Amino acid sequence: MSNEATTRTPSRWNGLSTEERQRERRNLLIEAAFELLANEGMSGTTVRAVCAHARLNPRYFYESFTDLDELLVAVYDDVFRQLKRRSADAVNAAEDDAAAMRASVAATVHFIAEDPRRGRILYSEALGNEALNLRRVRAGADLVELVLQDNSRRDVGAQDERIGRLGAAVLVGGFSELLVAWIGGRLDLTAEELIDDTTEVFLAVWDATRRLHAAD
């Protein structure tokens, strides 16, 4: 099959400005990479495969991305932004601190349960690519900062920054590992059981940070 047969027809772009066409093609590439990475894994996600899936001439790939790694990070960032927005909305609607903790956990678990492909990209496939893994690590650090900011706003948890950061790192890192195990089928729990058990553990961790702060 020729490249021309796999490209969008000229009418596909009628009425769009140059910038709009580029933005649309970029979105198509991200959507295609999401599908391939989640369903085929890293081995099935190549520049050629992405362009074929998006029905775009390969030359359009390089108007948006310098290489495959840059595209994969864009896919990760897109899913991660959706998760952060979902979690923030849930936490902001919570009535108290315990409810906020549960809301954050539930938002993440439900986000993945609704579309398991999201979890594979955030917590499984990210481990198999250096660029994605580095982005995953940075995302974890971002989440630690968000936890600290939320606790400062709510005036909960340890007020000592060292202890507070320790608690936040335990929560974020531990939750990530739990999700990897759950997605991989190594935790025989329903979504609601995972939410209940994780929330209970998280509340215990924050109680421990309070006691550590009081002992300082």
N, C-alpha and C positions, 0 to 999 in steps of 0.2 A: 504494500500500500504506500503510495507516495505521500510526501509531506502535505501536498495541497489537498489530498483527500481527507486528511485528519484535522485540517484547520477550520476555524469558523468561517462561514460564508461572509462575503463583504457586507451583506445587509445586516449582519449581527452588530456591526459598529455604526450603522447609519444614525446620524443625529447626535453622536457623542463627540465631545471635544477630544483633542489629543490626550489631555490629562485624564479625562474620564475613561478613555479606552485603555490607557496604561493601568489605571486603578482597577478596572474591571478584569483585565488580564491577570493582574497580580492576585486578585481575589480568587480567580479560577484556578490558578496554580496552587494557592494555599489550600483550597478545598480539595483539589485532586491529591495533593501530598498528604492531607489529613486522611483521606480514604485509603490510600495505599499504605501509609505507615501503620495505620491501625489494623488493617486487614491482612497485609502482606509482610509487614515488618520491614526492617532495614534492607534486607536482601532484595526485596521487590520494589524498593523506592529509589529509582534512579531518575536522572534528568529526562532521559528519553521516555521512561514510563509515565512520569508526571505529565509531560507535554502531551503524550498520546491520550492519557486519561482526561486531560483538560481540553483535548481537541484543539491544541494550539501548535503552531509551527515552533520548533525548538529555538529559533532565533529570538522569539519573544521572551524566553526564559531570562535571558541576560539583560533585558531592559529593566528587570525588577530585582534580580538576585545575581550576586557574583559567583556563587557556587551552590551546590546542593545543601551544604551545612547551613548556609544563611537562610535558605527556604525552610529547612527543618526547624530552626530556631523560631522563625516567624510562625510556624504552625503551633509550636509549643506555647509561644507568647499569646497567641489568639485564644487557645483553650484556657490558659492560666488566667487571662483577663476575665474570661467568662466566670471562672470559678471564684475569683476574688470579688467580683461584683455580686454574685449570688450569696456568698458568705457575708459580705458587708451588709447587704440588705437584711439578711436574717438576723444578724447580731444587733443591728440598729433597732429592729422591731422588738427585741427581747425586753421583758419587764424588769429583770434583775440579773445579777451576775451569773448565777447558776443557769438560768435560762439562756443567757448569752453564750455560755460555754456549750450547752447542748445544741443551740441553734447553729453555731459554727460547725460542729461535728456533723450534725444532720444535713446541713447544706452541702457539705463536701461529699458525704456518702451518697446522698440522693443524686447529686450532680453526676457522679460516676455510675450509679445504678441505672439512671435513665438512659445513658448511652455509654456502655462499657468501653467503647473506643476511646473516649476521653481519658479514662483511667490508664489504658495501655500506653497512650502517648505521654501522659504526665508521670507515670510511675513505673512503667515497664520498659518500653522502647527507649526511653531517655537514658537508661543504664547502658545501652549498647552502642552509643555514639558519643565520641568525646565532646563535640560541641553541644549536644543536647544535655549531656551529663553536667557540663559546666554551667549551663543555663539552669538546670534543675537545682544545683547547689546554690546559685544566686537567688533563685526563687525561694528556696528555703530560708535564706538569710533575710529576704524581703518579708517573709511571713513572720519571722521572729520579731522584726521591727514593728510590724502591724500589731502583733500580740502585745508588745510592750506599750505601744501608743494607746491601744484600747484600754489596757489596764490602768494606765496613767490617767486617762480621761475618766474612767469609772472609779478611780482611787481604790483599786482592789489589788490583791496579791502583795508581794514584797515591794517595799518602797526602796530598798537597797538595790541599786542598778545591777550589781554583780549577781545577786541572788535572783532578781527578777529575770535577768538575761539567761541564767542557768535554767530556770524553770521553763521559760519560753522555748529554749533550744531543745529541752527534753520533750516537750509537747509536740513541737513541729517535727523533729526527727523521728520520734516514736510513732507518731501518727502516720508519717510517710511509710515507715517500715510495715506497720499494720496493714495499710492499704495495698502495698505490694504483695503481702502474703494473702490478703483477701481476694485480690484480683486474680492471683495465681492459683486460687483454690486450696490454699494451705490452711485457711481458717474456715471451719465449717460453721459459719454464722450467717443468719439472715441480716439484711440491712438494718433492721430495727434492733436486733441483738447487738450488732456491732456498734450502733449509736449508743445504746444503753451502757454497754460495758466500757466503751471508750470514754464516755462522759464521766462515769463514776471514777475511772482512773485519773482523768484529767483534774477533776475536782480535788482528788486526794493529793495530787502533785501540788496544786496551788495552796492547799491547806498546809502542806509541808513547807512551802516557801514562806508562808506567813510565820510559821513557827521558827524557821531559821532566822528570819529577820528579827523576830522578837528576842532571839537568843543572842544576837550580835551586840 
